[in-house]
């Protein structure tokens, strides 16, 4: 597996590019802004992007969807409950920032348990983890978790924004995230990477 982390935008969103070493087929997770930075990695590594995946529909995670899709012709994926946020500023929150983020419509709507396949036997499983937004997801690979804005190192995503719910995100963490093995590495939507072991031991929200 080839993994690149590209920090983009004013909120330092973590965009991840995951590719198969054998085929160079790739997926891009949360291209929030600065498409040129993301595309420079794709071009340098000679990658073929099959999917663009949004872990949720907030503006800082979808901002470069359109230019990236236009350049790569990749399919855009998002959970069905956040699909409207791709076009609606009130739901992706860009209108509250004095902006107007609008991505293309999704090519496929994701649901709990979906398997995203690319490259040579590479897979990401969709965990529906609402709470930060109604359609927030995490993506599970081989001992890796891309947690979007559901889990951060030592913390969790905000729940005080429209569509957020503290009780719901806590339920998502207890039911979907906590059962993962300690050996998992966690790649969040913002901030440094962490591990399931570290979060179980020190994240106060995992003990609530």
C-alpha positions, 0 to 999 in steps of 0.5 A: 500500500502507498499512503500519502497525507496532504494537509489542505485548506485553512483548517488543515484538513487531512486529505489521504491518497491510498494507492495499490503498489502493483496497479497504482490504482488509488482512492482519495479521501477528503480532498478539502481544498488546494486541488493542485497540491493533491494533483501534484502527488497523483501526477508525481506517483503516476496514480490512477484515481478510481474513487474520491471519497468524502467521509462527510459533507462539510465544506472543508472536506469537499472543497476540491471534489470538483476539480479533482473529479474533472481531472481524474474522472474518478467516481465521487462517493459519500454516505446517502445521508450527507449527499445533499451537503455536496450542493447545499451551503446550509448543510456543508456549512460554507454559507456560514463562512461567507463562501459557497462550496458546491461539489458535483453530485455523488456517483454512488451513495454509500451505506453501512457495510459497503466495500470499496474495492480498488487496486490488487485486492485492496478494500475499504469497509464503510462504517456509518458513524453519525454524530458529527454529521448524519452521514459521517463515515469511517473507512476500515482497511487492513489494521487502519482506520480513516476516521474522518471527523468522528475521532481525533487523537485524544478527542472527537468531532464537534457535535454543536454544528447543524446536524450534529448530536453528542449522544449519536457520536458517542453511540457510534464510537461505542458500537463501531470504533471501540470494537476495533483491535488495539493494533489499528492505526487511526488517520483522522480528518484533522491533526496527527495520526494515533492508534486504537490502543492510545485512544482506548487508554487516554481518550476521555470520550472512549471512557464515557 
